[in-house]
Amino acid sequence: MTTQYHIAQINIARLRAPLDTPQLAGFVARLEEINALADLAPGFVWRLQTPEGDATYLRPFDDDMIIVNMTVWESVEALKNYVYKTAHTELLRQRRDWFEHFEGAYLAMWWVPAGHIPGIDEAKKRLKHLEEHGPSQFAFTFKTIQPPDEGFLAGLDWSMFVPCTA
């Protein structure tokens, strides 16, 4: 199904220990598998990654223990299916073993025009806006999904975001 808008998402997590420690070995061991699962999932469009194939070693926040995941999907349903109905759920069940409880917004979703690849700058602004103002067309969560608002999206100044370089 081709639509005018896709759903972008960022989620962040604070590691309990550095990635190269035994405490994170189970998480690190599954990264390649889980990323490949996303890449092949119905409705997957794009994910932020380094030349090594993941974004785990990017540190766009002022905390070296915060890791980031950012993707774009054709629909909320495709994203939900990947997150909650694939082997990805096994990692969700174990997240407390690897990640600290996060105070504040750690997941933001937003609509983008099909073909738009969000940059880290855009994702950080969406996450911050969600934390400061709550869910809206600008940023929302799985619990507060907003359908795309054509007027809002057409009126958005997309030039306020630094384009993706990854």
C-alpha positions in Angstrom: 0.0 0.0 0.0 1.5 3.4 -1.0 0.5 6.3 1.1 1.3 10.0 1.1 2.7 9.8 4.6 4.9 7.4 6.5 5.5 7.0 10.2 8.9 7.9 11.7 10.0 6.9 15.2 12.8 7.4 17.6 13.4 5.5 20.7 16.2 6.0 23.1 17.5 4.0 26.1 20.1 4.4 28.8 22.4 1.4 29.0 23.0 -0.2 32.4 26.6 -0.8 31.4 28.9 -0.2 28.4 28.1 -2.3 25.3 31.3 -4.3 25.5 30.6 -5.7 29.0 29.2 -9.1 29.8 26.0 -7.5 31.2 25.1 -6.3 27.6 26.4 -9.3 25.7 22.9 -10.8 25.3 21.6 -7.5 23.8 24.6 -7.0 21.5 24.5 -10.6 20.3 20.9 -10.1 19.0 21.5 -6.7 17.2 22.3 -8.1 13.8 19.4 -10.5 13.9 16.8 -8.0 15.1 18.0 -5.3 12.6 17.8 -7.8 9.7 14.3 -8.7 10.9 13.3 -5.1 10.7 14.9 -4.6 7.2 12.8 -7.5 5.9 9.6 -6.7 7.7 6.5 -5.7 5.7 6.2 -1.9 5.6 9.8 -1.2 6.6 11.2 1.9 4.8 14.5 3.0 6.5 16.5 2.8 9.7 19.4 5.0 11.0 22.6 3.1 10.8 26.4 3.4 10.6 28.4 1.7 7.9 28.6 -1.2 10.4 24.9 -1.8 10.0 23.4 -0.4 13.2 23.0 2.9 15.2 24.2 1.5 18.5 27.5 3.3 18.5 26.0 6.7 17.6 25.8 9.0 20.6 23.7 12.1 19.6 22.7 12.9 23.2 24.8 14.5 25.9 25.0 11.1 27.7 27.4 8.4 26.4 25.1 5.7 27.9 22.1 6.7 25.8 21.7 4.7 22.6 19.2 5.6 19.8 17.1 3.7 17.3 15.3 5.6 14.5 13.2 4.1 11.7 10.6 5.0 9.1 7.7 2.7 8.3 4.8 2.7 5.7 2.2 2.7 8.5 1.7 2.5 12.2 0.3 -1.0 11.8 3.6 -2.2 10.1 5.6 -0.7 12.9 3.4 -2.2 15.6 3.6 -5.6 13.9 7.4 -5.5 14.0 7.6 -4.2 17.5 5.0 -6.4 19.2 4.5 -9.5 17.0 8.1 -10.6 16.0 11.2 -11.8 17.8 11.7 -8.1 18.7 9.3 -8.7 21.6 11.9 -11.0 23.2 14.2 -8.0 23.5 11.4 -5.9 25.0 10.8 -8.5 27.7 14.5 -8.4 28.6 15.0 -4.6 28.4 15.2 -4.1 32.2 18.3 -6.4 32.2 20.1 -4.0 29.8 18.5 -0.6 30.2 17.8 1.7 33.1 14.3 3.1 33.7 14.1 6.3 31.7 12.5 9.4 33.2 10.9 11.5 30.5 10.0 10.8 26.9 12.0 7.9 25.3 9.8 7.2 22.3 8.3 9.6 19.8 6.5 9.0 16.6 5.5 11.4 13.8 4.2 11.5 10.3 6.6 12.4 7.4 5.9 12.8 3.7 6.7 9.5 1.9 10.3 9.7 0.8 11.4 12.0 3.7 14.3 10.6 5.8 14.4 12.3 9.2 17.7 13.4 10.7 18.8 13.1 14.3 18.1 16.8 14.8 14.5 16.3 13.8 14.1 13.3 16.0 15.6 15.1 19.0 13.2 18.0 18.5 10.2 15.7 18.2 11.2 13.9 21.4 11.8 17.1 23.3 8.5 18.6 22.1 6.6 15.5 23.2 8.3 15.6 26.7 7.5 19.4 27.1 4.1 19.6 25.5 2.6 16.1 25.4 1.2 14.3 22.4 0.2 16.3 19.3 0.6 16.1 15.5 4.2 17.1 16.0 5.0 14.0 18.1 3.1 11.2 19.8 3.4 7.7 21.2 1.8 4.3 20.5 -0.7 5.1 23.3 -1.6 8.5 21.7 -1.5 7.9 18.0 -2.6 10.8 15.9 -3.9 10.3 12.4 -2.0 12.4 9.8 -3.4 15.9 9.6 -2.9 17.2 6.1 -3.2 20.8 7.0 -0.7 20.6 9.8 1.8 18.6 7.7 1.4 20.9 4.7 2.0 23.9 6.9 5.1 22.5 8.7 8.4 24.3 7.9 10.5 21.2 7.2 13.6 23.4 6.7 13.8 23.8 10.5 15.3 20.3 10.6 18.9 19.4 9.7 18.7 16.6 7.0 19.8 13.1 7.7 23.4 12.4 6.9 23.5 8.7 7.7 
